């Protein structure tokens, strides 16, 4: 995977507005889904994306977020909820802190 393709995965970086929007769409859609449902959605996203190295940032972010949520739910047993997702809550807190410091 190229460096550009890696930036839309879970590598630490400041996400672009397109990445944020793509991840937000995935989180909204994933809310209430079980692991098996998110695994199916991940498979669909990967098939739709095709070659991730050639895909746009939003597409790579979409696939990366489905992967992250599917991994999160692997041993969770319950449905996905952004309000209980520590990663999402950490991102929201960081955004609020950056905005407050501006």
Buried (B, 14 or more C-beta within 10 A) or exposed (E): EEEEBBBBBEEEEEBBEBBBBBBBBBBEBBBEBBBEBBBBBBEEBBEEBEEBEEBEBBBBBBBBBBBBBBBBBEEBEEBBBBEEBEEBEEBEEEEEEEEEEE
